[in-house]
Amino acid sequence: MEENEYTIYGLKDPTNNEIKLISFTINLDSRYKKHLYVEKGWISELKKTGMRPEIVIFDTIKTSDRNIAHNKMIDIRNNYEFEIKSV
């Protein structure tokens, strides 16, 4: 089975340095662009001010099992105290 490199990342609001989202992906550049195209929620409001969320990389995992990356992301979320916002 082929291994993929997963990036576990957060999106930080530059107005208050608050992490508002933690997720994981194989292609961070592509995923970040998709976040920016959402026309609702906190990212949309931030874009109206000319700002964008900042990417924070928590970890990278090379595995053939997506669930390992998912579980690591859940561990990071559980150990990071913040209110998860919708994108």
C-alpha positions in Angstrom: 0.0 0.0 0.0 1.3 3.5 -0.9 2.3 5.9 1.8 1.1 9.5 1.8 2.5 12.4 3.7 -0.3 14.1 5.7 0.1 17.6 7.1 -1.8 18.4 10.3 -2.3 22.1 10.3 -4.3 24.9 11.9 -5.6 28.2 10.6 -4.9 31.2 12.8 -6.8 34.4 12.8 -4.1 37.1 12.5 -6.3 39.7 14.3 -6.1 37.9 17.6 -3.7 35.0 17.0 -6.5 32.5 17.8 -6.4 29.1 16.1 -9.8 28.6 14.7 -9.5 25.4 12.7 -7.3 22.2 12.9 -7.4 19.7 10.1 -5.2 17.5 7.9 -4.5 17.1 4.2 -2.1 15.6 1.7 -1.9 18.8 -0.3 -1.7 21.8 2.0 -1.5 24.5 -0.8 -4.6 23.2 -2.5 -6.5 22.8 0.7 -5.6 26.3 1.9 -6.9 27.8 -1.4 -10.2 25.9 -0.9 -10.5 27.4 2.6 -10.0 30.9 1.0 -12.8 30.4 -1.5 -15.5 29.8 1.1 -18.0 32.6 1.0 -19.2 32.4 4.6 -17.9 32.3 8.1 -14.8 33.8 9.8 -12.5 33.4 6.8 -14.9 35.3 4.6 -15.1 38.1 7.2 -11.4 38.2 7.5 -10.9 38.5 3.8 -13.2 41.5 3.7 -10.5 43.3 5.7 -7.8 42.3 3.2 -6.3 39.7 5.6 -6.0 36.0 5.3 -5.7 33.2 7.9 -2.2 32.1 8.7 -1.2 28.4 8.4 0.3 26.7 11.5 1.8 23.3 10.9 1.5 21.0 13.9 2.9 17.8 12.4 3.5 15.7 9.3 2.8 12.0 9.2 3.9 9.6 6.4 1.5 6.6 6.4 -0.6 4.4 4.2 -3.5 4.6 6.7 -5.5 7.9 6.6 -7.0 7.0 10.0 -3.6 7.4 11.7 -3.4 11.0 10.4 -7.0 11.6 11.5 -6.5 10.2 15.0 -3.3 12.4 15.4 -5.4 15.4 14.3 -8.0 14.5 16.9 -5.3 14.2 19.6 -4.0 17.7 18.7 -7.5 19.2 18.8 -8.1 17.6 22.2 -4.9 18.9 23.6 -5.3 22.4 22.2 -7.8 24.5 24.0 -9.9 26.5 21.6 -13.4 26.7 20.2 -13.5 25.1 16.8 -15.1 27.6 14.3 -16.8 26.5 11.2 -15.0 27.5 8.0 
